[in-house]
Amino acid sequence: MDRSRCFSWPSLATPLTRAAPQARAALLLAVPLLLIGAGAFADGVPVSITNNGTEDIVVTVYDTTVRPHEVVMSQRINGFSTVPLTMSPDASGRANISWTAVTVDPNHRRCGHAEQKGLADSSTVNVSAHSACAAT
């Protein structure tokens, strides 16, 4: 029995290899551009939040690009530590945030806050709690 007739190998000719050379070139150029374009803003703007002091603080970060503003992080950050975040881009592709911070030590309570606009990719935002807290 001739075994070559029992099994038929699939054709190696794919739609890409059967396409005209110009269509292949256009497709090969378009796919990477589509992947780059889709990934440019799909994941947002990477931003690092850094506690630039020695004391541990609780930091809350708000994304002010979106309405209503969203809390994107509220956590304790140890002294001289960094937390990476991804923020929503605005129309120009930049991030806009505001943050508040309060020291963890209840006997030496200090606060801080700020708003930062136009943050580019891989920006670092230094947060601190060096001011007296407002009376509540």
Secondary structure as GFF3:
##gff-version 3
##sequence-region A 1 136
A	DSSP	three_ten_helix	3	5	.	.	.	ID=ss1
A	DSSP	alpha_helix	15	18	.	.	.	ID=ss2
A	DSSP	alpha_helix	21	42	.	.	.	ID=ss3
A	DSSP	beta_strand	45	51	.	.	.	ID=ss4
A	DSSP	beta_strand	57	63	.	.	.	ID=ss5
A	DSSP	beta_strand	70	77	.	.	.	ID=ss6
A	DSSP	beta_strand	82	87	.	.	.	ID=ss7
A	DSSP	beta_strand	95	103	.	.	.	ID=ss8
A	DSSP	three_ten_helix	106	108	.	.	.	ID=ss9
A	DSSP	beta_strand	111	119	.	.	.	ID=ss10
A	DSSP	beta_strand	123	127	.	.	.	ID=ss11
###
